[in-house]
Amino acid sequence: MPQVDIRIQGRSYSVECPEGEERRAHFLAAHINRHAARLVARLGNMPDAQLLLMTGMTVADELLEAQEKLQRVGGKKKSDDGENPDQMRFDGNGNGGGGGEEGGDSEIAERIQATSQRLETLSDLLEQEEARDEERTD
């Protein structure tokens, strides 16, 4: 697996990514870095782990809002099966449930889901890197 060097708030991280996804890893890191910079500007400096957590929550909130908007645009309502908003998932048709009419919704939903998974992977890798850095300084 190729390694890419990304920078978040001035710190360099070497992370692995799937073959052919190097450019996307840089794009996602830049997105995370923008959110982190906004948080630091608004709240001041904080420990890396806290900044990573708050940035991850900000990005997750952004993703959830996009999923909810997609559901509203598709005219679908959340079912009354007791789902929590953080448990909502799209079916293969790009909807919160039921069938969709447009292939575009399915593609958008799949891309949102893939982006969410990539962000989770990147977050895990950053946490591992931070843990290794902390071990080295102890």
DSSP file with accessible surface (Angstrom, degrees, kcal/mol):
  #  RESIDUE AA STRUCTURE BP1 BP2  ACC     N-H-->O    O-->H-N    N-H-->O    O-->H-N    TCO  KAPPA ALPHA  PHI   PSI    X-CA   Y-CA   Z-CA
    1    1 A M              0   0  153      0, 0.0     2,-0.0     0, 0.0     0, 0.0   0.000 360.0 360.0 360.0 133.0    0.0    0.0    0.0
    2    2 A P        -     0   0   26      0, 0.0    15,-2.2     0, 0.0     2,-0.4  -0.322 360.0-137.8 -68.9 151.8    1.4    3.4   -0.9
    3    3 A Q  E     -A   16   0A 120     13,-0.2     2,-0.4    11,-0.0    13,-0.2  -0.893  16.8-167.5-108.7 141.2    2.2    5.9    1.8
    4    4 A V  E     -A   15   0A  10     11,-3.1    11,-2.9    -2,-0.4     2,-0.6  -0.948  18.1-132.3-124.5 148.2    1.4    9.6    1.5
    5    5 A D  E     +A   14   0A 101     -2,-0.4     2,-0.3     9,-0.2     9,-0.2  -0.905  30.5 178.9 -99.6 123.8    2.6   12.5    3.7
    6    6 A I  E     -A   13   0A   3      7,-3.0     7,-3.0    -2,-0.6     2,-0.5  -0.852  19.2-138.8-121.2 158.9   -0.2   14.8    4.8
    7    7 A R  E     +A   12   0A 146     -2,-0.3     2,-0.4     5,-0.2     5,-0.2  -0.982  16.8 179.3-123.2 128.9   -0.2   17.9    6.9
    8    8 A I  E >  S-A   11   0A  15      3,-2.4     3,-2.1    -2,-0.5    22,-0.1  -0.991  78.2 -19.8-126.9 118.6   -2.7   18.7    9.6
    9    9 A Q  T 3  S-     0   0   69     -2,-0.4    -1,-0.1     1,-0.3     3,-0.1   0.878 128.3 -50.6  51.0  44.2   -2.2   21.9   11.5
   10   10 A G  T 3  S+     0   0   48      1,-0.2     2,-0.4     0, 0.0    -1,-0.3   0.351 114.2 115.0  82.0  -7.9    1.5   22.0   10.6
   11   11 A R  E <   -A    8   0A  79     -3,-2.1    -3,-2.4     2,-0.0     2,-0.4  -0.808  60.0-136.2 -98.3 137.7    2.2   18.4   11.7
   12   12 A S  E     -A    7   0A  62     -2,-0.4     2,-0.4    -5,-0.2    -5,-0.2  -0.747  20.3-173.4 -94.4 137.0    3.2   15.9    9.1
   13   13 A Y  E     -A    6   0A  14     -7,-3.0    -7,-3.0    -2,-0.4     2,-0.6  -0.996  16.6-147.6-128.9 135.8    1.7   12.4    9.1
   14   14 A S  E     +A    5   0A  37     -2,-0.4     2,-0.3    -9,-0.2    -9,-0.2  -0.913  30.3 173.6-102.0 117.4    2.7    9.5    6.9
   15   15 A V  E     -A    4   0A   6    -11,-2.9   -11,-3.1    -2,-0.6     2,-0.3  -0.932  28.9-124.1-127.6 150.9   -0.4    7.4    6.2
   16   16 A E  E     +A    3   0A  96     -2,-0.3   -13,-0.2   -13,-0.2   109,-0.1  -0.649  30.9 175.5 -88.2 148.8   -1.1    4.4    4.0
   17   17 A C        -     0   0   10    -15,-2.2     5,-0.1    -2,-0.3     3,-0.1  -0.974  38.3 -82.0-146.8 159.5   -3.9    4.5    1.5
   18   18 A P    >   -     0   0   74      0, 0.0     3,-2.3     0, 0.0     4,-0.1  -0.256  62.2 -83.7 -60.8 149.1   -5.2    2.2   -1.2
   19   19 A E  T 3  S+     0   0  156      1,-0.3     0, 0.0     2,-0.1     0, 0.0  -0.264 118.1  18.3 -51.5 131.6   -3.3    2.2   -4.5
   20   20 A G  T 3  S+     0   0   55     -3,-0.1    -1,-0.3     1,-0.1     4,-0.2   0.402 103.0  92.6  85.3  -2.7   -4.6    5.0   -6.8
   21   21 A E    <>  +     0   0   53     -3,-2.3     4,-2.4     1,-0.1     5,-0.2   0.268  48.6 104.9-105.3  11.5   -6.1    6.9   -3.8
   22   22 A E  H  > S+     0   0   55      1,-0.2     4,-2.0     2,-0.2     5,-0.2   0.921  81.0  48.4 -60.0 -45.9   -3.1    9.1   -3.0
   23   23 A R  H  > S+     0   0  222      1,-0.2     4,-2.2     2,-0.2    -1,-0.2   0.909 111.9  49.9 -62.0 -41.1   -4.7   12.2   -4.6
   24   24 A R  H  > S+     0   0   61      1,-0.2     4,-3.0     2,-0.2     5,-0.2   0.886 106.1  56.1 -66.1 -38.0   -7.9   11.6   -2.7
   25   25 A A  H  X S+     0   0   13     -4,-2.4     4,-2.5     1,-0.2    -1,-0.2   0.922 109.0  47.2 -60.6 -41.4   -6.0   11.2    0.6
   26   26 A H  H  X S+     0   0   90     -4,-2.0     4,-2.4     2,-0.2    -2,-0.2   0.909 111.8  50.6 -65.5 -40.8   -4.4   14.6    0.1
   27   27 A F  H  X S+     0   0  119     -4,-2.2     4,-2.1     2,-0.2    -2,-0.2   0.937 112.5  45.9 -61.7 -46.9   -7.8   16.1   -0.8
   28   28 A L  H  X S+     0   0   10     -4,-3.0     4,-2.6     1,-0.2    -2,-0.2   0.904 111.5  52.4 -64.7 -39.6   -9.4   14.6    2.4
   29   29 A A  H  X S+     0   0    4     -4,-2.5     4,-2.9    -5,-0.2    -1,-0.2   0.908 108.6  50.6 -62.9 -40.5   -6.5   15.8    4.5
   30   30 A A  H  X S+     0   0   40     -4,-2.4     4,-2.3     2,-0.2    -1,-0.2   0.903 109.9  50.8 -63.7 -39.1   -6.9   19.3    3.2
   31   31 A H  H  X S+     0   0   37     -4,-2.1     4,-1.9     2,-0.2    -2,-0.2   0.939 112.9  45.2 -63.1 -46.1  -10.6   19.2    4.0
   32   32 A I  H  X S+     0   0   12     -4,-2.6     4,-2.9     1,-0.2    -2,-0.2   0.915 110.9  54.4 -63.7 -41.6   -9.8   18.0    7.5
   33   33 A N  H  X S+     0   0   50     -4,-2.9     4,-2.8     1,-0.2    -1,-0.2   0.896 105.8  52.4 -62.2 -39.2   -7.1   20.7    7.9
   34   34 A R  H  X S+     0   0  104     -4,-2.3     4,-2.1     2,-0.2    -1,-0.2   0.932 112.0  45.8 -62.3 -44.4   -9.5   23.4    6.9
   35   35 A H  H  X S+     0   0   15     -4,-1.9     4,-2.2     2,-0.2    -2,-0.2   0.922 113.1  50.0 -63.8 -42.8  -12.0   22.3    9.6
   36   36 A A  H  X S+     0   0    0     -4,-2.9     4,-2.6     1,-0.2     5,-0.2   0.919 109.6  51.2 -62.2 -42.6   -9.2   22.0   12.2
   37   37 A A  H  X S+     0   0   41     -4,-2.8     4,-2.6     1,-0.2    -1,-0.2   0.899 109.4  50.5 -62.9 -40.4   -7.9   25.5   11.3
   38   38 A R  H  X S+     0   0  138     -4,-2.1     4,-2.0     2,-0.2    -1,-0.2   0.904 110.7  49.4 -63.6 -41.5  -11.4   26.9   11.8
   39   39 A L  H  X S+     0   0    5     -4,-2.2     4,-3.5     2,-0.2     5,-0.4   0.927 112.1  47.2 -63.8 -44.1  -11.8   25.2   15.2
   40   40 A V  H  X S+     0   0   23     -4,-2.6     4,-2.4     1,-0.2    -2,-0.2   0.916 111.8  51.1 -64.6 -40.6   -8.4   26.5   16.4
   41   41 A A  H  < S+     0   0   90     -4,-2.6    -1,-0.2    -5,-0.2    -2,-0.2   0.884 119.4  37.0 -62.7 -37.3   -9.2   30.0   15.2
   42   42 A R  H  < S+     0   0  178     -4,-2.0    -2,-0.2    -5,-0.2    -1,-0.2   0.878 133.7  21.2 -82.8 -39.3  -12.5   29.9   17.0
   43   43 A L  H  < S-     0   0   92     -4,-3.5    -3,-0.2     1,-0.2    -2,-0.2   0.544 101.6-123.2-110.9 -12.4  -11.6   28.0   20.2
   44   44 A G     <  -     0   0   31     -4,-2.4    -1,-0.2    -5,-0.4    -2,-0.1  -0.207  53.0 -28.9  90.5 175.0   -7.8   28.4   20.5
   45   45 A N        +     0   0  147     -4,-0.1     3,-0.0    -2,-0.1     0, 0.0  -0.285  63.9 169.8 -65.0 149.9   -5.1   25.7   20.6
   46   46 A M        -     0   0   33      0, 0.0     5,-0.1     0, 0.0    -2,-0.0  -0.951  43.5 -68.9-151.5 164.7   -6.0   22.4   22.2
   47   47 A P     >  -     0   0   88      0, 0.0     4,-2.6     0, 0.0     3,-0.2  -0.254  48.1-115.5 -58.1 148.8   -4.3   18.9   22.4
   48   48 A D  H  > S+     0   0   53      1,-0.2     4,-3.0     2,-0.2     5,-0.2   0.873 114.5  53.7 -54.9 -42.3   -4.1   17.1   19.1
   49   49 A A  H  > S+     0   0   51      2,-0.2     4,-2.5     1,-0.2    -1,-0.2   0.919 111.0  46.0 -62.6 -41.1   -6.4   14.3   20.3
   50   50 A Q  H  > S+     0   0   96     -3,-0.2     4,-2.9     2,-0.2     5,-0.2   0.919 113.3  49.6 -67.6 -41.2   -9.1   16.8   21.2
   51   51 A L  H  X S+     0   0   13     -4,-2.6     4,-2.8     2,-0.2     5,-0.2   0.925 111.4  49.2 -63.4 -42.6   -8.6   18.7   18.0
   52   52 A L  H  X S+     0   0   24     -4,-3.0     4,-2.9    -5,-0.2    -2,-0.2   0.929 112.5  48.3 -62.1 -43.3   -8.9   15.4   16.0
   53   53 A L  H  X S+     0   0  108     -4,-2.5     4,-2.5    -5,-0.2    -2,-0.2   0.950 114.4  44.4 -61.5 -49.5  -12.0   14.5   17.9
   54   54 A M  H  X S+     0   0   51     -4,-2.9     4,-2.2     1,-0.2    -2,-0.2   0.896 114.6  49.3 -66.1 -37.7  -13.7   17.8   17.4
   55   55 A T  H  X S+     0   0    3     -4,-2.8     4,-2.7    -5,-0.2     5,-0.2   0.933 111.1  50.2 -65.6 -43.6  -12.7   17.9   13.7
   56   56 A G  H  X S+     0   0   32     -4,-2.9     4,-2.8    -5,-0.2    -2,-0.2   0.904 110.8  49.1 -60.4 -41.1  -14.0   14.4   13.2
   57   57 A M  H  X S+     0   0  121     -4,-2.5     4,-2.5     2,-0.2    -1,-0.2   0.898 110.7  50.8 -66.2 -38.1  -17.3   15.4   14.8
   58   58 A T  H  X S+     0   0   48     -4,-2.2     4,-2.2     2,-0.2    -2,-0.2   0.937 113.5  44.2 -63.6 -45.5  -17.5   18.5   12.6
   59   59 A V  H  X S+     0   0    7     -4,-2.7     4,-2.5     2,-0.2    -2,-0.2   0.906 113.1  51.5 -67.3 -39.2  -16.9   16.4    9.5
   60   60 A A  H  X S+     0   0   56     -4,-2.8     4,-2.8    -5,-0.2    -1,-0.2   0.906 109.4  50.5 -63.8 -39.8  -19.3   13.7   10.6
   61   61 A D  H  X S+     0   0   86     -4,-2.5     4,-2.7     2,-0.2    -2,-0.2   0.920 109.2  51.3 -63.2 -41.7  -22.0   16.4   11.3
   62   62 A E  H  X S+     0   0   79     -4,-2.2     4,-2.0     1,-0.2    -2,-0.2   0.922 111.6  47.8 -60.4 -43.0  -21.4   17.7    7.8
   63   63 A L  H  X S+     0   0   27     -4,-2.5     4,-2.5     2,-0.2    -2,-0.2   0.928 110.8  50.2 -64.7 -45.1  -21.8   14.2    6.4
   64   64 A L  H  X S+     0   0   39     -4,-2.8     4,-2.7     1,-0.2     5,-0.2   0.917 109.4  51.5 -61.9 -41.9  -25.0   13.6    8.3
   65   65 A E  H  X S+     0   0  107     -4,-2.7     4,-2.6     1,-0.2    -1,-0.2   0.911 109.8  50.1 -60.9 -40.0  -26.5   16.9    7.1
   66   66 A A  H  X S+     0   0   42     -4,-2.0     4,-2.5     2,-0.2    -2,-0.2   0.914 110.9  49.1 -65.3 -40.4  -25.7   15.9    3.5
   67   67 A Q  H  X S+     0   0   12     -4,-2.5     4,-2.2     2,-0.2    -2,-0.2   0.924 112.3  47.8 -63.5 -44.0  -27.3   12.5    4.0
   68   68 A E  H  X S+     0   0   59     -4,-2.7     4,-2.4     2,-0.2    -2,-0.2   0.910 111.8  50.2 -64.2 -40.1  -30.4   14.2    5.5
   69   69 A K  H  X S+     0   0  130     -4,-2.6     4,-3.0     2,-0.2     5,-0.2   0.920 109.0  52.0 -64.3 -41.7  -30.6   16.7    2.7
   70   70 A L  H  X S+     0   0   19     -4,-2.5     4,-2.2     1,-0.2    -1,-0.2   0.910 109.8  49.4 -61.3 -40.7  -30.3   13.9    0.1
   71   71 A Q  H  <>S+     0   0   19     -4,-2.2     5,-2.2     2,-0.2     4,-0.3   0.916 112.3  47.7 -64.8 -42.2  -33.2   12.1    1.8
   72   72 A R  H ><5S+     0   0  165     -4,-2.4     3,-1.4     1,-0.2    -2,-0.2   0.928 111.3  49.9 -64.6 -43.5  -35.3   15.3    1.8
   73   73 A V  H 3<5S+     0   0  107     -4,-3.0    -1,-0.2     1,-0.3    -2,-0.2   0.897 109.3  52.6 -63.0 -36.1  -34.5   16.0   -1.9
   74   74 A G  T 3<5S-     0   0   26     -4,-2.2    -1,-0.3    -5,-0.2    -2,-0.2   0.524 112.8-122.7 -76.5  -4.9  -35.5   12.5   -2.7
   75   75 A G  T < 5 +     0   0   62     -3,-1.4     2,-0.4    -4,-0.3    -3,-0.2   0.698  64.3 140.1  73.2  19.4  -38.8   13.0   -0.9
   76   76 A K      < -     0   0   76     -5,-2.2     2,-0.3    -6,-0.2    -1,-0.2  -0.758  39.3-150.9-100.2 141.2  -38.2   10.1    1.5
   77   77 A K        -     0   0  195     -2,-0.4     2,-0.1    -3,-0.1    -5,-0.0  -0.819  29.5 -98.1-106.5 150.2  -39.1   10.2    5.1
   78   78 A K        -     0   0   96     -2,-0.3    19,-0.1     1,-0.1    -1,-0.0  -0.416  45.3-117.0 -63.7 136.1  -37.3    8.4    7.9
   79   79 A S        -     0   0   54     17,-0.2     4,-0.3    -2,-0.1     3,-0.3  -0.279  16.1-118.8 -72.2 161.1  -39.3    5.2    8.7
   80   80 A D  S    S+     0   0  166      1,-0.2    -1,-0.1     2,-0.1    -2,-0.0  -0.168  78.4 116.3 -92.6  41.4  -40.8    4.8   12.2
   81   81 A D  S    S-     0   0  102     -2,-0.3    -1,-0.2     2,-0.0    -2,-0.1   0.247  95.2 -97.4 -95.9  15.6  -38.7    1.7   13.0
   82   82 A G        +     0   0   61     -3,-0.3    -2,-0.1     1,-0.2     2,-0.1   0.596  66.9 162.8  85.6  10.0  -36.8    3.4   15.8
   83   83 A E        -     0   0   46     -4,-0.3    -1,-0.2     1,-0.1     5,-0.1  -0.385  31.8-138.6 -63.9 139.4  -33.7    4.3   13.8
   84   84 A N    >   -     0   0   83      1,-0.1     3,-2.2    -2,-0.1     4,-0.4  -0.686  24.7-112.4 -89.2 153.7  -31.5    7.0   15.3
   85   85 A P  G >  S+     0   0   62      0, 0.0     3,-1.2     0, 0.0    -1,-0.1   0.866 118.5  55.6 -55.8 -34.6  -30.1    9.6   13.0
   86   86 A D  G 3  S+     0   0  114      1,-0.2    -3,-0.0     3,-0.0   -22,-0.0   0.558 105.9  52.8 -78.2  -1.9  -26.6    8.2   13.5
   87   87 A Q  G <  S+     0   0  102     -3,-2.2    -1,-0.2     2,-0.0     2,-0.1   0.376  78.5 123.4-108.1   1.4  -27.8    4.8   12.4
   88   88 A M    <   +     0   0   10     -3,-1.2     2,-0.3    -4,-0.4     8,-0.1  -0.423  36.5 178.2 -66.4 135.4  -29.4    5.9    9.1
   89   89 A R        -     0   0  130      7,-0.2     2,-0.3    -2,-0.1    -2,-0.0  -0.982  26.5-119.9-135.5 151.1  -28.0    4.1    6.1
   90   90 A F        -     0   0   30     -2,-0.3     6,-0.2    19,-0.1     2,-0.1  -0.674  23.5-134.2 -89.7 144.2  -28.8    4.3    2.4
   91   91 A D    >   -     0   0   55      4,-2.8     3,-2.2    -2,-0.3     4,-0.1  -0.221  44.3 -81.4 -82.5-176.8  -30.1    1.3    0.6
   92   92 A G  T 3  S+     0   0   58      1,-0.3    18,-0.1     2,-0.1    -1,-0.1   0.656 129.4  59.8 -62.9 -13.8  -28.7    0.4   -2.8
   93   93 A N  T 3  S-     0   0   79      5,-0.2    -1,-0.3     2,-0.2    13,-0.2   0.356 118.3-106.6 -96.1   4.5  -31.0    2.9   -4.5
   94   94 A G  S <  S+     0   0    1     -3,-2.2     2,-0.3     1,-0.3    -2,-0.1   0.694  82.1 116.6  83.3  17.9  -29.6    5.9   -2.6
   95   95 A N  S    S-     0   0    5      3,-0.2    -4,-2.8    -4,-0.1    -1,-0.3  -0.773  78.2-117.3-117.6 164.7  -32.5    6.3   -0.3
   96   96 A G  S    S-     0   0   22      1,-0.3   -17,-0.2    -2,-0.3     2,-0.2   0.535  98.2 -29.3 -74.6  -3.2  -33.2    6.0    3.4
   97   97 A G  S    S+     0   0   37      1,-0.2    -1,-0.3   -19,-0.1   -20,-0.1  -0.765 110.5  42.9 159.8 151.8  -35.5    3.1    2.5
   98   98 A G  S    S-     0   0   52     -2,-0.2    -3,-0.2    -3,-0.1    -1,-0.2  -0.091  91.5 -48.3  82.6 177.8  -37.7    2.2   -0.4
   99   99 A G        -     0   0   46     -5,-0.1     2,-0.3    -7,-0.1    -5,-0.0  -0.563  47.0-144.3 -93.0 148.5  -36.9    2.4   -4.1
  100  100 A G        -     0   0   27     -2,-0.2    -6,-0.1     1,-0.1    -5,-0.1  -0.773   5.7-153.6-106.9 157.3  -35.4    5.4   -5.9
  101  101 A E  S    S+     0   0  193     -2,-0.3     2,-0.5     1,-0.1    -1,-0.1   0.714  74.8  64.7-100.1 -26.1  -36.2    6.5   -9.4
  102  102 A E    >>  -     0   0  130     -9,-0.2     4,-0.9     1,-0.1     3,-0.7  -0.865  63.9-150.1-108.2 132.9  -33.0    8.2  -10.4
  103  103 A G  H 3> S+     0   0   61     -2,-0.5     4,-2.0     1,-0.2     5,-0.2   0.782  95.3  69.5 -64.5 -26.5  -29.6    6.5  -10.7
  104  104 A G  H 3> S+     0   0   37      1,-0.2     4,-2.5     2,-0.2    -1,-0.2   0.873  93.7  54.9 -61.2 -37.6  -27.9    9.8   -9.7
  105  105 A D  H <> S+     0   0   23     -3,-0.7     4,-2.6     1,-0.2    -1,-0.2   0.906 107.0  51.0 -62.0 -40.5  -29.2    9.4   -6.1
  106  106 A S  H  X S+     0   0   23     -4,-0.9     4,-2.4     2,-0.2    -2,-0.2   0.924 110.6  48.0 -63.8 -44.0  -27.7    6.0   -5.8
  107  107 A E  H  X S+     0   0  115     -4,-2.0     4,-2.3     2,-0.2    -2,-0.2   0.927 112.5  48.7 -64.0 -42.6  -24.3    7.3   -7.0
  108  108 A I  H  X S+     0   0   81     -4,-2.5     4,-2.6     1,-0.2    -2,-0.2   0.935 111.8  49.2 -63.1 -45.7  -24.4   10.2   -4.6
  109  109 A A  H  X S+     0   0    3     -4,-2.6     4,-2.6     1,-0.2    -1,-0.2   0.915 111.0  49.9 -61.2 -42.1  -25.3    8.0   -1.7
  110  110 A E  H  X S+     0   0  117     -4,-2.4     4,-2.7     1,-0.2    -1,-0.2   0.902 111.3  48.9 -64.4 -39.3  -22.5    5.5   -2.6
  111  111 A R  H  X S+     0   0  145     -4,-2.3     4,-2.6     2,-0.2    -2,-0.2   0.898 111.2  49.6 -68.0 -38.9  -20.0    8.4   -2.8
  112  112 A I  H  X S+     0   0   23     -4,-2.6     4,-2.5     2,-0.2    -2,-0.2   0.941 112.9  47.2 -63.3 -45.3  -21.2    9.8    0.6
  113  113 A Q  H  X S+     0   0   46     -4,-2.6     4,-2.2     2,-0.2    -2,-0.2   0.920 113.1  48.2 -62.6 -44.1  -20.9    6.3    2.2
  114  114 A A  H  X S+     0   0   29     -4,-2.7     4,-2.5     2,-0.2    -1,-0.2   0.907 111.4  50.5 -64.2 -40.7  -17.4    5.8    0.6
  115  115 A T  H  X S+     0   0   32     -4,-2.6     4,-2.7     2,-0.2    -2,-0.2   0.918 108.6  52.4 -63.6 -41.6  -16.2    9.2    1.8
  116  116 A S  H  X S+     0   0   20     -4,-2.5     4,-2.2     1,-0.2    -2,-0.2   0.929 110.4  47.6 -59.7 -44.4  -17.5    8.5    5.3
  117  117 A Q  H  X S+     0   0  113     -4,-2.2     4,-2.4     1,-0.2    -1,-0.2   0.905 111.4  50.7 -65.2 -40.0  -15.5    5.2    5.4
  118  118 A R  H  X S+     0   0   80     -4,-2.5     4,-2.8     1,-0.2    -1,-0.2   0.904 109.6  50.6 -64.6 -40.6  -12.4    6.9    4.1
  119  119 A L  H  X S+     0   0   25     -4,-2.7     4,-2.7     2,-0.2    -2,-0.2   0.902 109.8  50.1 -63.7 -40.7  -12.7    9.6    6.8
  120  120 A E  H  X S+     0   0  113     -4,-2.2     4,-2.4    -5,-0.2    -2,-0.2   0.924 112.1  47.9 -62.7 -42.5  -13.1    6.9    9.4
  121  121 A T  H  X S+     0   0   81     -4,-2.4     4,-2.5     2,-0.2    -2,-0.2   0.935 112.7  48.1 -63.3 -45.7  -10.0    5.2    8.1
  122  122 A L  H  X S+     0   0   11     -4,-2.8     4,-2.6     1,-0.2     5,-0.2   0.922 110.9  51.2 -62.8 -41.4   -8.0    8.4    8.0
  123  123 A S  H  X S+     0   0   31     -4,-2.7     4,-2.5     1,-0.2    -1,-0.2   0.929 110.2  49.4 -61.0 -44.1   -9.1    9.3   11.5
  124  124 A D  H  X S+     0   0   83     -4,-2.4     4,-2.3     1,-0.2    -2,-0.2   0.922 111.4  49.2 -60.9 -43.4   -7.9    5.9   12.7
  125  125 A L  H  X S+     0   0   36     -4,-2.5     4,-2.4     1,-0.2    -2,-0.2   0.904 111.0  49.4 -64.7 -40.7   -4.6    6.3   11.0
  126  126 A L  H  X S+     0   0    6     -4,-2.6     4,-2.6     2,-0.2    -1,-0.2   0.903 110.1  51.1 -65.3 -39.9   -4.1    9.7   12.5
  127  127 A E  H  X S+     0   0  101     -4,-2.5     4,-2.4    -5,-0.2    -2,-0.2   0.913 110.4  49.3 -62.9 -40.9   -4.9    8.4   16.0
  128  128 A Q  H  X S+     0   0  100     -4,-2.3     4,-2.3     2,-0.2    -2,-0.2   0.919 111.3  49.3 -64.0 -42.6   -2.4    5.6   15.5
  129  129 A E  H  X S+     0   0   23     -4,-2.4     4,-2.4     1,-0.2    -2,-0.2   0.919 111.1  49.5 -63.1 -41.9    0.2    8.1   14.4
  130  130 A E  H  X S+     0   0   16     -4,-2.6     4,-2.5     1,-0.2    -1,-0.2   0.909 109.4  51.7 -64.8 -40.0   -0.5   10.3   17.4
  131  131 A A  H  X S+     0   0   42     -4,-2.4     4,-2.2     2,-0.2    -1,-0.2   0.916 109.8  49.5 -63.0 -40.8   -0.2    7.4   19.8
  132  132 A R  H  X S+     0   0  101     -4,-2.3     4,-2.0     1,-0.2    -2,-0.2   0.912 110.5  50.7 -64.2 -40.8    3.2    6.4   18.3
  133  133 A D  H  X S+     0   0   28     -4,-2.4     4,-1.5     1,-0.2    -2,-0.2   0.908 110.2  49.5 -62.1 -41.7    4.3   10.1   18.7
  134  134 A E  H  X S+     0   0  100     -4,-2.5     4,-1.0     1,-0.2    -1,-0.2   0.891 109.0  52.3 -66.0 -37.6    3.2   10.1   22.3
  135  135 A E  H  < S+     0   0  143     -4,-2.2     3,-0.3     1,-0.2    -1,-0.2   0.890 108.3  51.8 -63.7 -38.4    5.1    6.8   22.9
  136  136 A R  H  < S+     0   0  163     -4,-2.0    -1,-0.2     1,-0.2    -2,-0.2   0.842 110.4  47.7 -67.5 -33.2    8.2    8.3   21.5
  137  137 A T  H  <        0   0  113     -4,-1.5    -1,-0.2    -5,-0.1    -2,-0.2   0.643 360.0 360.0 -84.2 -15.0    8.0   11.3   23.8
  138  138 A D     <        0   0  164     -4,-1.0    -3,-0.1    -3,-0.3    -4,-0.0  -0.102 360.0 360.0 -81.9 360.0    7.4    9.3   26.9
